[in-house]
């Protein structure tokens, strides 16, 4: 099976809305996530966490770097289509018209894997 990194993207105002959620709203949001995790079963490798405190690194050093990536999850699936089916209709997409999900497949590096296995 392949591993897939799922990135949740949202505009800053969505992140700010989460930060000011009431305890009841926060609990309802957590319930959506835990229900989705349960449906995924063994396909869920890492439920991930919210992301923040962003820095961008260049040759000249590190600086604050705005990003719309607000969270991540790691899944396993046989194919990209299978991974996409797992996030189809995901509740993250309901928070704002601008919310998106990016799915990336981890690709092998045979030379590195040969060194690790050898």
Secondary structure, 3 states (H helix, E strand, C coil): CEEEEEEEECCHHHHHHHHCCCHHHHHHHHHHHHHHHHHHHHHEEECCCECCCCEEEECCEEEECCCCEEEEEEEEECCHHHHHHHHCCCHHHHCCCCCEEEEEECCCCHHHHHHHHC
